[in-house]
């Protein structure tokens, strides 16, 4: 009789053909003492996602849905098909390091819920408006790009909840042009899950050595504006469901982060100067301009110009989305 797996890797995948093979190859070379299993849940893909997953059998078990039900529902399906006492979640555009599972299991030995570190793919040059992910500390936004959960904790919570899909009008998102998807992915189901677990007494930890790399998807300023508009409108809804974010994650309780607070202050200074015709009001723009200038130096001369010109438009879109979402969800986040 074969030995039971120590950990089940759950990977939801929707139209993930460009990255899934690399993800599964990275999972397949994990340096772990003992067996593990991999469950890929095809959440209504229209490309070769299922065929790619099948090529990695017998390591990979494929669970396939003909229609998309959301990332949370896909993860729940994956857990139903799994058998290990520990669940390791990652995404189909992530590439775990060789010791990812080993380090994650070490960390969860003293916890029930472990957030692992996430960094952008170091092999891809960065551009000002690309899409990727960093998780550098225990910041409160739990990310299933790299999350370990004990099965009993998962069962106690009852799985993931795709709360943003519960409003019928929220299902009609625009296409994700930069990733070639017909619709965008809802946000925050992982954060809602993790805080539900913590409210039940789950012990939480951060595993710096359990490293996963996230794909870097290039795009222009329009792509970044579309991304910001997408998630910023639902961020107030997430804050309503997880008020704990105001205590240790948001900036001064009401701002998404320090960057948005500085941009809001700059906008207030511009408006005050225009109304009062007093130039000193423009001093309110100084913190944002200073940060904008400093950040632009990361991208070289040409990239810096693009950043300085385009980033204020991206930040304006974020502010508009947060205001719109604050009104819709009746929960203020700026």
C-alpha positions as CSV (number, residue, x, y, z in Angstrom):
1,X,0.0,0.0,0.0
2,X,1.4,3.4,-1.0
3,X,2.2,5.9,1.8
4,X,-0.4,8.6,2.3
5,X,0.6,12.1,1.2
6,X,1.9,14.6,3.7
7,X,0.4,17.6,1.9
8,X,-2.1,18.3,-0.8
9,X,-1.2,21.1,-3.3
10,X,-4.4,22.8,-4.6
11,X,-4.1,24.8,-7.8
12,X,-7.2,26.5,-9.3
13,X,-6.7,27.3,-13.0
14,X,-8.7,29.3,-15.5
15,X,-7.3,29.9,-19.0
16,X,-3.9,29.3,-17.5
17,X,-2.2,27.6,-20.5
18,X,0.7,30.2,-20.8
19,X,2.0,29.5,-17.3
20,X,0.5,26.2,-15.9
21,X,3.2,23.9,-17.3
22,X,6.0,25.9,-15.6
23,X,3.9,25.9,-12.4
24,X,3.5,22.1,-12.4
25,X,7.2,21.5,-13.3
26,X,8.2,23.6,-10.3
27,X,5.8,21.7,-8.0
28,X,7.0,18.4,-9.5
29,X,10.6,18.9,-8.4
30,X,9.9,19.7,-4.7
31,X,12.5,18.5,-2.3
32,X,10.3,17.0,0.4
33,X,10.8,13.9,2.5
34,X,7.6,12.0,1.9
35,X,4.9,11.9,-0.7
36,X,2.6,14.8,-1.7
37,X,-0.3,15.1,-4.2
38,X,-1.3,17.8,-6.6
39,X,-4.9,18.7,-7.5
40,X,-5.5,21.1,-10.5
41,X,-9.0,22.4,-10.7
42,X,-9.9,23.7,-14.2
43,X,-12.4,26.4,-13.5
44,X,-14.2,26.5,-16.9
45,X,-11.1,27.2,-19.1
46,X,-11.4,27.8,-22.9
47,X,-7.8,27.0,-23.7
48,X,-5.4,24.0,-23.2
49,X,-5.4,24.2,-19.4
50,X,-6.9,20.7,-18.9
51,X,-4.6,19.1,-21.5
52,X,-1.5,20.6,-19.8
53,X,-2.6,19.3,-16.4
54,X,-3.2,15.8,-17.8
55,X,0.4,15.7,-19.2
56,X,1.6,15.8,-15.6
57,X,-0.2,12.7,-14.5
58,X,0.1,10.7,-12.3
59,X,1.5,13.4,-10.0
60,X,-1.4,15.7,-11.0
61,X,-5.1,14.9,-10.5
62,X,-7.4,17.0,-12.7
63,X,-10.8,18.2,-11.5
64,X,-12.6,19.9,-14.3
65,X,-15.7,22.2,-14.4
66,X,-17.2,23.2,-17.7
67,X,-18.2,26.6,-16.3
68,X,-16.3,29.1,-14.1
69,X,-17.6,29.3,-10.5
70,X,-14.8,31.5,-9.1
71,X,-11.4,30.8,-7.5
72,X,-12.8,30.1,-4.1
73,X,-15.2,27.5,-5.4
74,X,-12.4,25.9,-7.4
75,X,-10.2,25.6,-4.4
76,X,-13.1,24.1,-2.4
77,X,-13.5,21.5,-5.2
78,X,-9.8,20.8,-5.0
79,X,-9.9,20.2,-1.3
80,X,-12.8,17.8,-1.7
81,X,-10.6,15.7,-4.1
82,X,-7.6,15.7,-1.8
83,X,-6.6,13.6,1.2
84,X,-3.6,15.0,3.1
85,X,-3.8,16.6,6.6
86,X,-2.2,19.8,5.3
87,X,-3.4,21.9,2.3
88,X,-0.9,24.0,0.3
89,X,-2.5,26.6,-2.0
90,X,-0.8,28.2,-4.9
91,X,-1.9,29.6,-8.3
92,X,-1.4,28.6,-11.9
93,X,0.8,31.7,-12.5
94,X,3.2,30.9,-9.6
95,X,6.4,29.0,-9.5
96,X,7.3,27.5,-6.1
97,X,11.0,27.2,-5.1
98,X,12.3,23.7,-4.5
99,X,11.9,23.8,-0.8
100,X,8.5,25.5,-0.8
101,X,6.6,22.5,0.6
102,X,9.3,21.5,3.1
103,X,9.6,25.0,4.6
104,X,5.8,25.4,4.6
105,X,5.3,22.2,6.5
106,X,8.0,23.2,9.0
107,X,6.1,26.5,9.7
108,X,2.7,24.9,10.0
109,X,4.0,22.5,12.7
110,X,3.4,25.3,15.1
111,X,0.4,27.0,13.5
112,X,-2.9,26.4,11.7
113,X,-2.6,29.0,9.0
114,X,0.7,30.0,7.3
115,X,1.3,32.7,4.8
116,X,4.4,32.2,2.6
117,X,6.6,34.7,0.9
118,X,5.9,35.7,-2.7
119,X,8.2,37.6,-5.0
120,X,8.0,38.6,-8.7
121,X,9.7,36.2,-11.2
122,X,13.3,37.3,-11.1
123,X,14.0,36.1,-14.7
124,X,11.7,38.7,-16.2
125,X,12.7,42.4,-16.6
126,X,10.3,44.8,-14.8
127,X,8.4,47.5,-16.5
128,X,6.5,50.4,-14.8
129,X,3.0,49.0,-15.3
130,X,3.4,45.2,-15.2
131,X,1.3,43.0,-13.1
132,X,2.8,40.8,-10.4
133,X,2.7,40.1,-6.6
134,X,4.8,40.7,-3.5
135,X,4.1,39.2,-0.1
136,X,7.0,40.2,2.2
137,X,5.5,40.0,5.6
138,X,2.4,39.1,7.6
139,X,0.4,42.1,6.4
140,X,-3.2,40.9,6.8
141,X,-4.0,40.3,3.1
142,X,-3.6,36.6,3.0
143,X,-2.7,35.4,-0.5
144,X,-3.5,32.0,-1.8
145,X,-0.5,32.3,-4.1
146,X,1.3,30.8,-1.1
147,X,-0.9,29.7,1.8
148,X,-0.7,26.6,4.0
149,X,-3.8,25.5,6.0
150,X,-4.5,22.5,8.3
151,X,-7.4,20.5,7.0
152,X,-9.3,20.8,10.3
153,X,-9.0,24.6,10.1
154,X,-10.3,24.6,6.6
155,X,-13.2,22.4,7.6
156,X,-14.0,24.6,10.6
157,X,-14.3,27.6,8.4
158,X,-16.3,25.8,5.7
159,X,-14.0,26.6,2.8
160,X,-13.6,29.7,0.7
161,X,-16.4,32.1,-0.1
162,X,-16.4,34.1,-3.4
163,X,-18.3,36.9,-1.7
164,X,-17.7,39.4,-4.6
165,X,-19.7,37.1,-6.9
166,X,-22.7,37.1,-4.6
167,X,-23.9,40.3,-6.2
168,X,-25.2,39.5,-9.7
169,X,-23.9,42.7,-11.1
170,X,-20.4,41.9,-10.0
171,X,-20.2,39.0,-12.4
172,X,-20.0,41.3,-15.4
173,X,-16.4,42.4,-15.2
174,X,-14.5,43.6,-18.3
175,X,-12.0,41.4,-20.0
176,X,-8.6,41.0,-18.6
177,X,-6.8,42.1,-21.8
178,X,-3.2,41.7,-20.6
179,X,-3.8,38.0,-19.6
180,X,-6.1,37.2,-22.5
181,X,-9.1,36.3,-20.3
182,X,-12.7,36.9,-21.0
183,X,-13.4,38.2,-17.5
184,X,-11.4,39.3,-14.5
185,X,-11.0,37.3,-11.2
186,X,-12.8,38.4,-8.0
187,X,-10.7,39.5,-5.1
188,X,-10.5,38.9,-1.4
189,X,-11.9,35.4,-0.9
190,X,-8.5,34.3,0.6
191,X,-8.5,37.2,3.0
192,X,-12.1,36.5,4.1
193,X,-11.2,32.8,4.7
194,X,-8.1,33.5,6.7
195,X,-9.7,36.0,9.0
196,X,-12.7,33.7,9.6
197,X,-10.1,31.1,10.7
198,X,-8.4,33.5,13.0
199,X,-11.7,34.5,14.6
200,X,-12.1,30.8,15.4
201,X,-8.8,30.8,17.2
202,X,-6.5,29.6,14.3
203,X,-2.8,30.3,15.0
204,X,-1.3,32.3,12.1
205,X,2.4,32.5,11.0
206,X,4.5,33.8,8.2
207,X,7.0,31.6,6.5
208,X,9.8,33.7,4.8
209,X,11.7,30.6,3.6
210,X,8.6,29.1,1.9
211,X,9.1,31.1,-1.3
212,X,6.9,31.2,-4.4
213,X,7.6,33.3,-7.4
214,X,4.8,35.0,-9.2
215,X,4.6,35.6,-13.0
216,X,5.3,39.1,-14.3
217,X,2.7,40.1,-16.9
218,X,3.7,43.2,-18.8
219,X,1.3,45.9,-19.8
220,X,0.8,49.5,-20.4
221,X,-0.8,52.3,-18.4
222,X,-4.2,51.4,-19.7
223,X,-3.8,47.9,-18.4
224,X,-2.8,49.1,-15.0
225,X,-5.7,51.5,-14.8
226,X,-8.1,48.7,-15.7
227,X,-6.5,46.5,-13.0
228,X,-6.8,49.2,-10.4
229,X,-10.4,50.0,-11.3
230,X,-11.3,46.3,-10.9
231,X,-10.0,45.7,-7.4
232,X,-10.4,49.1,-5.9
233,X,-14.2,49.1,-6.3
234,X,-14.4,45.9,-4.2
235,X,-11.8,46.8,-1.6
236,X,-14.4,48.7,0.6
237,X,-16.5,45.5,0.5
238,X,-13.6,43.5,1.7
239,X,-13.0,46.0,4.5
240,X,-16.7,45.7,5.5
241,X,-16.3,41.9,5.8
242,X,-12.9,42.1,7.5
243,X,-12.9,45.2,9.7
244,X,-9.6,43.9,11.2
245,X,-7.8,45.2,8.2
246,X,-8.3,48.7,9.6
247,X,-6.2,47.9,12.6
248,X,-3.0,46.6,11.2
249,X,-3.1,46.6,7.4
250,X,-4.7,49.9,6.2
251,X,-2.9,53.2,6.6
252,X,-4.4,55.2,9.5
253,X,-7.6,53.0,9.3
254,X,-9.2,54.8,6.4
255,X,-6.6,54.7,3.6
256,X,-5.7,51.6,1.6
257,X,-2.0,52.4,2.1
258,X,0.4,55.3,2.6
259,X,0.6,55.8,-1.2
260,X,-3.1,56.4,-1.6
261,X,-3.1,58.7,1.4
262,X,-0.4,60.8,-0.2
263,X,-2.2,60.9,-3.5
264,X,-5.4,61.9,-1.8
265,X,-3.6,64.7,0.0
266,X,-2.1,65.9,-3.3
267,X,-5.6,66.0,-4.9
268,X,-6.9,68.0,-1.9
269,X,-4.0,70.4,-2.3
270,X,-4.7,70.9,-6.0
271,X,-8.4,71.5,-5.4
272,X,-7.8,73.9,-2.5
273,X,-5.3,75.9,-4.5
274,X,-7.7,76.2,-7.5
275,X,-10.6,77.3,-5.2
276,X,-8.7,79.6,-2.9
277,X,-6.1,80.8,-5.5
278,X,-3.4,80.3,-2.8
279,X,-0.2,78.7,-4.1
280,X,0.9,77.5,-0.7
281,X,-1.8,74.8,-0.8
282,X,0.3,73.1,-3.4
283,X,2.7,72.1,-0.7
284,X,0.3,69.3,0.0
285,X,1.5,67.7,-3.2
286,X,5.1,67.4,-1.9
287,X,4.9,63.9,-0.3
288,X,3.3,62.4,-3.4
289,X,5.7,64.0,-5.8
290,X,8.7,63.0,-3.7
291,X,7.6,59.3,-3.6
292,X,6.7,59.4,-7.3
293,X,10.1,60.7,-8.2
294,X,11.9,58.2,-6.0
295,X,10.0,55.2,-7.4
296,X,10.5,56.2,-11.0
297,X,14.3,55.7,-10.7
298,X,13.7,51.9,-10.7
299,X,12.9,51.8,-14.4
300,X,15.8,53.5,-16.2
301,X,15.5,56.8,-18.1
302,X,12.7,55.8,-20.6
303,X,10.8,53.8,-18.0
304,X,11.0,56.7,-15.5
305,X,9.4,59.1,-18.0
306,X,6.6,56.6,-18.6
307,X,6.1,56.2,-14.9
308,X,6.1,59.9,-14.1
309,X,3.5,60.5,-16.8
310,X,1.3,57.5,-16.3
311,X,1.3,56.8,-12.6
312,X,-0.8,59.8,-11.6
313,X,-3.5,58.5,-14.0
314,X,-3.3,55.1,-12.4
315,X,-3.6,56.6,-8.9
316,X,-6.6,58.7,-10.0
317,X,-8.3,55.6,-11.2
318,X,-7.6,53.9,-7.9
319,X,-9.1,56.9,-6.0
320,X,-12.2,56.9,-8.3
321,X,-12.6,53.1,-7.7
322,X,-12.3,53.4,-4.0
323,X,-14.8,56.2,-3.8
324,X,-17.2,54.3,-6.1
325,X,-16.8,51.2,-4.0
326,X,-17.2,53.1,-0.7
327,X,-20.6,54.3,-1.8
328,X,-21.7,51.0,-3.2
329,X,-20.6,48.9,-0.2
330,X,-21.3,51.7,2.4
331,X,-17.9,51.4,3.9
332,X,-15.3,54.1,3.5
333,X,-11.8,53.3,2.1
334,X,-9.6,55.9,0.4
